[in-house]
Amino acid sequence: MRKLLLFQIVTFCSVALFAQQTEPRAVYLVDGNTDKEIYRAQVTLESFGTDESVVCATNGTKLSLSSMRLNKTAGASTINNGSKRNGVNAVALAFSGSQLSMYNCNVVSHVASADAIAAVGNGSVVVADEPNITTSRDNAACLNVYDGAKATITDARVSTSSLSCPAFLAQRGGTINVTNATGELRGTDSPIAYSSGNINISGGRILTFNSHIATVNGAGKLYMDEVLYYGYKYYGFQLYNNGKDTQNSETGLLDIKNSTIVIAEGPMFYVTNSSAEVNLEKVKFGFAKNAPLAQIEAGDWGESGNNGGHLTLKATDQKLEGDINVDAISSVSFEMNDKVSYKGAINSGKNGVASVVMKKGSSWTVTSDSYLESIEFDIPIEKGIKMINSKGNNIYYDASNEANAPLQGKSYPLKGGGSLLTY
């Protein structure tokens, strides 16, 4: 697997950096200590200052903007990645328990480390309807939600063109709800979503030209429903932990339904230094022929020898194709529920730990010998093995594993000429 560039916007910013600025600065700052509720419309505001937002709502105020043009054209942040923690230099910022509502606003960032829209801290909320959001320099997300803040964004147009610029970034308990977002992301390592918090996306069509589709970090959660996403380079989804948790105790979640995901290469799912669950239902996938469906392995993060990937894959009413590869310190559990059709090999290298559960109505076409810790059926064995077409390949299982007790350590002929055997 190639070494990943993954943007470092969230990792280990020092307390000293964070403390450099605890109170926001802005060209237009509304402070709840003096103004509880403000409405403003049809004005262009611009910031050139260092560590300065264009607009900021702070100290519990409610600020509503309509048909505004907000431009950050100069003034880079002095605290680099620490800006993600407190929203410094964001074009539009909700801070300290404030609510920022935006309708039909044009938000533009031409400055490195200057997110277009940010919400920081418990009680801070952004609601944006029909925004047009553009960032053009490194490390500038379209929307950054941090430390328990929340954002709801509807009918957005998003555009990024530089390094490490995700469209939607949720961290440290931040929550983002997205409906019908469209756009193009052209920068390297600029995924549609990056979640170590909670992101829910419904509807929309977005293209990425130099990045994977999305990242789930640690215990982050990412839900996608009725989306159409294209990635013209690299793989699909990264599920990882960028810390040094050698136990990989946090479980991330990726849930995709009723969607179309097309990528240039593969795998569709890359899992490393983390435990992750992927749930799929009625998703159409497209990627390079012979590319793996999932690659689960030790990678560039974590402590060597303890940084494998651990994937639980659950599918319902789903067609899947491509091998599932596992290295020596990684594992996969694959649950094929009703109306699942899978074509591929699982753990063909006989490296890590792999288990399969096949439920009534599922099928598996085996493309190469596969090595399983266990294989289970929710129907009698004689009927269960009929759901497998071996194509002349064998499936091997561990007779000593208790989950295989119904198999009684026996060998079973499979349709297509192969067998279910012990090893």
C-alpha positions in Angstrom: 0.0 0.0 0.0 1.4 3.4 -0.9 2.4 5.7 1.8 -0.6 8.0 2.5 -0.3 11.8 2.7 -3.3 12.2 5.0 -3.6 15.8 6.2 -2.4 16.4 9.7 -4.9 19.1 10.6 -6.0 17.4 13.8 -2.9 15.8 15.3 -1.4 16.7 18.5 -1.5 20.5 18.5 0.2 21.7 21.7 -1.6 23.4 24.5 0.8 26.3 24.0 -0.3 26.8 20.5 -4.0 26.6 21.5 -3.4 29.2 24.2 -2.0 31.8 21.8 -5.5 33.1 21.1 -8.5 32.3 23.3 -10.8 35.1 22.1 -11.6 35.4 18.4 -11.0 38.5 16.3 -13.1 39.5 13.4 -13.8 42.4 11.0 -17.4 42.0 12.1 -17.7 40.5 15.6 -21.0 40.2 17.4 -20.6 39.6 21.2 -23.5 38.1 23.1 -22.5 40.2 26.2 -23.8 43.3 24.4 -25.9 42.0 21.4 -28.1 39.0 21.9 -29.5 38.8 18.4 -28.4 40.5 15.2 -29.5 40.3 11.5 -27.5 41.6 8.6 -28.0 41.2 4.8 -26.6 42.1 1.4 -23.2 43.3 2.4 -19.7 42.4 1.3 -17.1 42.0 4.1 -13.4 41.2 3.8 -10.5 40.4 6.1 -6.8 40.9 5.4 -5.7 40.5 9.0 -3.6 37.8 10.7 -5.6 35.5 12.9 -8.7 37.4 12.0 -12.1 36.1 10.8 -14.4 38.1 8.6 -17.4 37.4 10.7 -17.7 35.9 14.2 -20.5 35.3 16.6 -19.3 34.8 20.2 -20.5 34.6 23.8 -23.9 33.2 23.2 -25.2 35.6 20.6 -27.4 34.8 17.6 -26.2 36.2 14.3 -28.2 35.8 11.1 -26.7 36.7 7.7 -28.5 36.8 4.4 -27.1 37.2 0.8 -23.7 38.2 2.2 -20.3 38.0 0.5 -17.6 37.0 3.0 -13.9 37.1 1.7 -10.7 36.2 3.5 -8.0 37.3 1.1 -4.9 37.8 3.3 -3.6 37.2 6.8 -2.5 33.7 7.4 -2.9 32.2 10.9 0.2 32.3 13.1 -0.8 29.1 15.0 -0.9 26.7 12.1 -2.9 23.5 12.9 -4.0 25.0 16.2 -6.5 27.0 14.3 -8.7 23.9 14.0 -9.1 23.9 17.7 -10.5 27.4 18.2 -11.6 28.5 14.7 -8.9 31.2 14.4 -8.8 32.7 11.0 -12.0 31.0 9.7 -13.9 33.3 7.4 -17.2 32.8 9.4 -17.0 31.5 12.9 -19.6 30.5 15.6 -17.8 30.5 19.0 -18.5 30.2 22.7 -22.1 28.9 22.6 -23.2 31.2 19.7 -25.5 30.5 16.8 -24.6 31.6 13.3 -27.3 31.3 10.6 -26.5 31.9 7.0 -28.8 32.1 4.0 -27.5 32.3 0.4 -24.1 33.5 1.5 -20.9 33.4 -0.6 -17.9 32.4 1.6 -14.4 32.5 0.1 -11.0 31.7 1.7 -7.8 32.4 -0.2 -5.6 31.9 2.8 -3.8 28.8 4.2 -5.2 27.4 7.4 -8.3 29.6 7.0 -11.5 27.4 7.0 -14.4 28.9 5.3 -17.0 28.2 8.0 -16.2 26.9 11.6 -18.1 26.2 14.7 -16.2 25.5 18.0 -17.3 24.5 21.4 -20.4 23.0 23.0 -23.5 25.0 22.2 -21.9 26.6 19.2 -24.1 26.1 16.1 -23.9 26.9 12.4 -27.0 26.6 10.1 -26.2 27.4 6.5 -28.8 27.2 3.7 -27.7 27.5 0.1 -24.1 28.6 0.8 -21.5 28.8 -1.9 -18.2 27.8 -0.2 -14.7 28.1 -1.8 -11.2 27.5 -0.4 -8.1 27.8 -2.5 -5.1 27.4 -0.1 -3.6 24.5 1.9 -5.3 23.2 5.1 -8.6 25.1 4.6 -11.8 23.1 5.0 -15.1 24.2 3.7 -16.7 23.4 7.1 -14.9 22.6 10.3 -16.8 21.6 13.4 -14.9 21.0 16.6 -15.3 20.2 20.3 -19.0 19.4 20.6 -20.2 22.1 18.2 -22.9 21.4 15.6 -23.5 22.4 12.0 -26.4 21.9 9.6 -25.7 22.7 5.9 -28.3 22.4 3.1 -28.0 22.7 -0.7 -24.3 23.8 -0.4 -21.9 24.2 -3.3 -18.4 23.3 -2.2 -15.1 23.8 -4.0 -11.5 23.3 -2.8 -8.3 23.4 -4.9 -5.3 22.9 -2.6 -3.6 20.4 -0.2 -5.5 19.0 2.8 -8.8 20.7 2.2 -11.7 18.5 3.1 -15.2 19.6 2.4 -16.6 18.5 5.8 -14.4 18.1 8.9 -15.8 17.0 12.2 -13.6 16.4 15.2 -13.7 15.8 19.0 -17.5 15.3 19.3 -18.4 17.8 16.6 -21.5 17.0 14.5 -22.2 17.9 10.9 -25.5 17.3 9.0 -25.3 17.8 5.3 -28.2 17.6 2.8 -27.7 17.8 -1.0 -24.2 19.2 -1.2 -22.6 19.4 -4.6 -19.1 20.4 -5.8 -15.6 19.5 -6.8 -12.5 19.0 -4.7 -9.3 19.3 -6.7 -6.5 19.4 -4.1 -4.3 16.5 -3.0 -5.5 14.6 0.1 -8.7 16.6 0.2 -11.5 14.1 0.9 -15.2 14.9 0.9 -15.5 14.0 4.6 -13.1 13.6 7.5 -14.7 12.4 10.7 -13.4 11.8 14.2 -16.7 13.2 15.3 -20.1 12.6 13.6 -21.0 13.4 10.0 -24.3 12.6 8.4 -24.6 13.2 4.7 -27.8 12.8 2.6 -28.0 13.4 -1.1 -25.7 15.3 -3.4 -23.0 14.7 -6.0 -19.3 15.6 -5.3 -16.2 14.8 -7.3 -12.7 14.4 -5.8 -9.8 14.6 -8.3 -6.7 13.9 -6.1 -7.9 12.2 -3.0 -9.7 9.3 -1.5 -13.4 9.7 -0.8 -13.5 10.0 3.0 -11.8 9.2 6.2 -13.0 7.9 9.6 -10.5 8.5 12.3 -10.6 6.5 15.6 -14.2 6.4 17.0 -15.5 8.8 14.3 -18.8 8.1 12.6 -19.8 8.8 9.0 -23.2 8.1 7.5 -24.0 8.5 3.9 -27.4 8.1 2.2 -28.3 8.6 -1.5 -25.0 10.2 -2.4 -23.2 10.1 -5.7 -19.4 10.4 -5.2 -16.6 10.0 -7.7 -12.9 9.7 -6.9 -10.6 10.1 -9.9 -7.5 9.1 -8.1 -6.6 6.7 -5.3 -8.8 4.4 -3.2 -12.2 4.8 -1.5 -12.4 5.1 2.3 -9.7 5.2 4.9 -10.5 3.9 8.4 -7.6 4.5 10.7 -6.4 5.9 14.0 -3.8 8.6 13.7 -2.9 8.3 17.4 -0.7 5.7 19.1 -3.4 3.6 20.7 -1.7 0.2 20.5 -4.8 -1.5 21.7 -6.9 -0.1 18.8 -9.8 0.1 21.3 -11.8 2.8 19.6 -14.2 1.6 16.9 -15.1 3.8 14.0 -18.3 3.5 12.0 -18.9 4.0 8.2 -22.6 3.5 7.2 -23.5 3.8 3.5 -27.0 3.3 1.9 -28.7 3.8 -1.4 -25.6 5.4 -2.9 -23.1 5.2 -5.8 -19.4 5.3 -5.1 -16.9 5.2 -8.0 -13.1 5.4 -7.6 -10.2 5.1 -9.9 -8.2 2.5 -8.1 -8.7 0.4 -5.0 -9.2 -0.8 -2.4 -12.6 0.5 -1.7 -11.9 0.2 2.1 -8.4 0.6 3.6 -8.2 -0.2 7.4 -5.1 0.3 9.5 -4.2 0.9 13.2 -7.9 0.9 14.0 -11.1 -1.1 14.7 -13.9 -0.2 12.4 -17.3 -1.3 11.3 -18.7 -0.8 7.8 -22.4 -1.2 7.1 -23.5 -1.4 3.5 -27.0 -1.5 1.9 -28.0 -1.0 -1.7 -24.7 0.7 -2.6 -23.3 0.6 -6.2 -19.5 0.4 -6.3 -17.1 0.9 -9.1 -13.3 0.6 -9.1 -10.4 -0.9 -11.0 -10.6 -4.4 -12.1 -8.8 -6.8 -9.9 -8.4 -4.2 -7.1 -9.3 -5.5 -3.6 -12.6 -4.7 -2.0 -10.8 -4.2 1.4 -7.2 -4.0 2.4 -6.7 -4.5 6.2 -3.1 -4.2 7.4 -0.5 -2.4 9.4 0.3 0.9 7.8 2.0 4.2 8.6 0.4 4.9 12.0 0.7 3.4 15.5 3.3 1.1 17.1 4.8 -1.5 14.8 3.5 -4.9 15.6 0.3 -3.5 17.2 -1.0 -1.4 14.4 -3.0 -3.8 12.3 -6.5 -3.2 11.1 -9.7 -4.9 12.4 -12.8 -4.7 10.2 -16.3 -5.8 10.8 -18.1 -5.7 7.4 -21.9 -6.1 7.3 -23.9 -6.0 4.1 -27.6 -6.3 3.2 -29.2 -6.3 -0.2 -25.8 -5.7 -1.7 -23.5 -6.8 -4.6 -19.8 -6.8 -3.7 -16.8 -7.8 -5.7 -13.1 -7.9 -5.0 -10.7 -9.7 -2.6 -10.6 -9.0 1.1 -6.9 -9.0 2.1 -5.7 -9.3 5.7 -2.1 -9.2 7.0 -0.7 -11.2 9.9 -1.7 -8.8 12.6 -5.1 -7.8 11.2 -8.6 -9.3 11.1 -11.9 -9.2 9.3 -15.4 -10.4 10.1 -17.8 -10.4 7.1 -21.5 -10.8 7.7 -23.5 -11.5 4.5 -27.1 -10.8 5.2 -30.2 -11.2 3.0 -29.7 -10.5 -0.8 -25.9 -10.3 -0.6 -23.9 -11.4 -3.6 -20.1 -11.5 -3.0 -17.5 -12.5 -5.6 -13.9 -12.7 -4.4 -11.4 -14.4 -2.0 -11.0 -13.8 1.7 -7.6 -14.0 3.3 -6.2 -15.9 0.4 -2.7 -15.3 1.7 -3.5 -17.2 5.0 -2.1 -14.4 7.0 -4.5 -12.9 9.6 -7.8 -13.8 11.1 -11.0 -13.9 8.9 -14.5 -15.1 9.7 -17.6 -15.3 7.6 -21.3 -15.4 8.5 -23.7 -16.3 5.6 -27.4 -15.8 6.1 -30.2 -17.2 4.0 -30.4 -15.4 0.7 -26.7 -14.6 0.4 -24.2 -16.1 -2.0 -20.4 -16.3 -2.4 -18.5 -16.9 -5.6 -15.0 -17.9 -4.6 -12.2 -16.7 -6.9 -9.2 -18.1 -5.0 -8.5 -20.4 -2.0 -9.7 -18.7 1.2 -8.6 -19.3 4.8 -11.1 -18.6 7.5 -11.0 -18.9 11.3 -14.7 -19.7 11.1 -17.7 -19.9 8.7 -21.2 -19.9 10.0 -24.7 -20.4 8.4 -28.1 -19.5 9.9 -29.6 -22.5 8.0 -28.6 -26.2 8.1 -25.1 -26.9 6.8 -26.3 -28.9 3.8 -28.3 -25.9 2.6 -25.8 -23.4 3.6 -23.0 -24.7 1.5 -25.2 -24.5 -1.5 -24.9 -20.7 -1.3 -21.2 -21.1 -2.2 -19.9 -21.5 -5.8 -16.3 -22.5 -5.4 -15.2 -22.2 -9.1 -12.8 -25.0 -8.3 -11.3 -23.2 -5.3 -11.3 -24.4 -1.7 -12.3 -22.7 1.6 -10.4 -23.8 4.6 -11.7 -23.5 8.2 -10.2 -24.0 11.7 -11.8 -27.1 13.2 -10.7 -26.1 16.7 -12.8 -22.9 16.6 -16.0 -23.3 18.6 -18.0 -21.4 16.0 -17.3 -24.2 13.6 -18.7 -26.9 15.9 -21.7 -27.5 13.5 -19.3 -28.5 10.8 -18.0 -31.3 13.0 -14.5 -31.1 11.4 -15.8 -32.6 8.2 -15.1 -31.8 4.6 -17.9 -30.7 2.3 -18.0 -30.7 -1.5 -18.9 -27.3 -2.9 -20.7 -26.4 -6.1 -18.0 -25.7 -8.8 -15.6 -28.5 -7.9 -13.9 -27.1 -4.7 -14.4 -28.1 -1.1 -14.9 -26.7 2.4 -12.0 -28.2 4.3 -10.2 -28.0 7.6 -6.6 -26.8 7.9 
